[in-house]
Amino acid sequence: MNRSEKRFCKKSAKKRPQNVKCQYMDPMDTDYKRLQYVRYADDWICGIIGSKEDAENIKSDIINLATK
């Protein structure tokens, strides 16, 4: 994101409510990683934005925690 885009985001963020923020990171960046999960009753799902290797590592960590 270049400087003018960041300035635009900052200006527009001031106009919007406080709970809505502009992202300052590029989600398509190769170093950008995120883990999100959703839980409903006794079910859950884990979503990973990152490499397949990251996803497999997290999957093995979850399996190790669940089998303890």
C-alpha positions in Angstrom: 0.0 0.0 0.0 1.5 3.3 -1.0 1.6 6.5 1.0 -1.4 8.1 -0.7 -3.6 5.0 -0.1 -2.5 5.0 3.6 -3.4 8.7 3.9 -6.8 8.0 2.3 -7.4 5.1 4.8 -6.6 7.3 7.7 -8.9 10.1 6.5 -11.8 7.7 5.8 -11.2 5.9 9.1 -11.8 9.2 11.0 -15.2 9.5 9.2 -16.4 6.0 10.0 -17.4 4.7 13.5 -14.6 3.7 15.8 -15.4 -0.1 15.5 -14.7 -0.1 11.8 -11.1 0.3 10.9 -9.2 0.3 7.6 -6.6 -2.4 7.1 -3.0 -1.2 6.9 -1.7 -4.6 5.8 -2.0 -6.2 2.4 -3.8 -9.6 2.8 -2.2 -10.8 -0.4 1.3 -10.3 1.1 3.3 -13.5 1.2 4.3 -12.9 4.8 0.7 -12.1 5.9 -0.7 -14.9 8.1 -3.9 -15.2 10.0 -5.8 -17.8 12.0 -9.5 -17.5 12.6 -11.9 -19.9 14.3 -15.6 -20.2 14.7 -17.2 -22.1 17.5 -20.9 -23.1 17.8 -22.0 -25.3 20.7 -19.5 -28.2 20.7 -18.4 -27.8 17.0 -15.7 -25.5 15.7 -13.8 -24.8 12.5 -10.4 -23.3 12.1 -9.5 -21.1 9.0 -5.9 -20.3 8.2 -4.6 -17.7 5.8 -1.1 -18.7 5.1 0.9 -21.5 3.5 -0.1 -25.1 3.3 2.9 -25.9 5.6 1.5 -23.5 8.2 -1.9 -25.2 8.0 -0.4 -28.6 8.4 1.7 -27.5 11.4 -1.4 -26.0 13.1 -3.4 -29.1 12.3 -0.8 -31.4 14.0 -0.7 -29.0 17.0 -4.5 -29.2 17.3 -4.4 -33.0 17.0 -1.7 -33.2 19.7 -3.8 -31.0 22.1 -7.0 -32.9 21.4 -5.4 -36.3 22.1 -3.9 -35.4 25.5 
